[in-house]
Amino acid sequence: MAASGVNLHLRSYDNEGKQHTHGHHQLVLPLLGKLSLSVNKTEGAVERNRAAVIPSGRDHGYFATEVNQFLVADLPEALAPALDRLPFFVDLDPALLHYVQFLHSQLVNGAGSSHTEHQMLLLLIQLLQERHGDKLNLDRRVSAAKQFIDDNFQRKITAAELASVAHLSIRQLNELFRVQ
């Protein structure tokens, strides 16, 4: 990976079907063709308007039978800790598809520094989290606290109330929220 730990590159896949893991998150974004993927035994495909989010350390394999090309972003865990809580396969709306095409043109034309590439990927991560954040795989205790906040937003809520709803101490709840 690049010095910042972020690497954006073009990749084509064959029908080798290799299973592997790596120590960084990976986003696989569609440009051409279809890539069948298995991420932690969840089957899906990257094609047209569907991307893959492969969290660090997750077993995954691929298989492709047609000509293909994908934009692949390798991201250190520390840069995007919430990526491992997004669904493995996410739909890309028209705006995100345009942004993927923009990233592709920037890469192909060699426009921008590694800092610019880093910032562009941070924006992509933020956009994915905004669109798919409601599907985050949150701890059930955090989900209970979040639901309590949503149900009682009109009044003052104390940390003790939230901790009670989550069946945790205030310190444990703070730590769990920080991690999530």
Number of C-alpha atoms within 10 A of each C-alpha: 12 11 8 13 15 22 18 21 13 15 13 16 19 14 12 11 15 11 13 12 15 14 13 21 24 23 23 22 27 25 21 16 16 21 27 17 23 21 21 14 11 10 14 18 20 23 21 15 15 18 23 25 22 27 29 19 15 17 15 20 18 20 18 18 13 14 12 17 19 24 21 19 20 22 28 19 18 10 17 16 15 19 24 19 18 21 17 21 21 20 18 20 12 10 10 16 19 12 17 19 16 13 20 20 12 15 16 11 9 9 12 12 9 16 12 12 19 20 13 17 21 16 13 17 18 16 15 18 18 10 15 16 17 10 12 16 14 17 12 10 18 19 14 17 21 17 14 16 16 10 10 11 10 8 8 7 12 10 14 14 14 23 20 14 16 20 14 15 14 17 12 13 21 16 11 14 15 8 9 14
